[in-house]
Amino acid sequence: MKEVLETIPVWDALKEDTECPICSLMKKGEEDALKYYLGPAVMVPEIRVEINKKGYCNKHWQMLSDLNKAQPLALSLDTYYEESKKVYKEKFAQIGKSNNARKALKLFSAFEEEVGKREEGCLVCDYMKKRLDRYTATFAVLFKEDRDFKDSLSKSKGFCIHHTLDLVHSAKAELSGSELLEYLQLLAKLLDDNLDRVQKDVWWMTQKYKSENKDKPWNGCEDAFKRGVDKLTGKGILS
């Protein structure tokens, strides 16, 4: 295959025994992407052109801001604003010259379309998507080629719903025939079994808050509400 496999991080993530090893990998990928675009890369002309043209989704603009790296983000914002003004200023001028509200509303609709186009892309999401493609491909290839990996995967807690679907989409390029069927059936079984497990844990948490159960053991369900959300929504999901 053309992609470089990520065998070591995939194995490490599987050994963490989390609700979804790809969630762990993608959160790290997201952190790496944010650091990259707030690091020396921001001074590279070619990358600045990419930032000015594509920028980031709303979620990742906010995450970049939350890192409080003032200088690199200010540099990115300055030229990104300048690029945006090339489109927006014309619309504002036309609205200012409008002689009726209907025309102004129509121009605001055109401005809204331009805002939508401006917000379509995200460099951090693109960075993460490349990581995701390598991770999901690696899972399929290791399933096919490494018996120990297959055994470990079959005994794992599986994946969140969204990353299970990502694995399914990726599998078609790496597996075929009976191997593909076996992999898909394992993914379905892991999701089915572990959704039941997490729900059972959440249920026991609800019971623990009843007075008659306050002295009974938690049975490892203290964080069931968090794991319940993680299984449904995942972490490091692309915007």
Secondary structure as GFF3:
##gff-version 3
##sequence-region A 1 239
A	DSSP	alpha_helix	7	15	.	.	.	ID=ss1
A	DSSP	alpha_helix	21	37	.	.	.	ID=ss2
A	DSSP	three_ten_helix	40	43	.	.	.	ID=ss3
A	DSSP	alpha_helix	45	54	.	.	.	ID=ss4
A	DSSP	alpha_helix	58	66	.	.	.	ID=ss5
A	DSSP	alpha_helix	70	96	.	.	.	ID=ss6
A	DSSP	alpha_helix	101	118	.	.	.	ID=ss7
A	DSSP	alpha_helix	123	145	.	.	.	ID=ss8
A	DSSP	alpha_helix	147	154	.	.	.	ID=ss9
A	DSSP	alpha_helix	161	174	.	.	.	ID=ss10
A	DSSP	alpha_helix	177	208	.	.	.	ID=ss11
A	DSSP	three_ten_helix	211	213	.	.	.	ID=ss12
A	DSSP	alpha_helix	224	233	.	.	.	ID=ss13
###
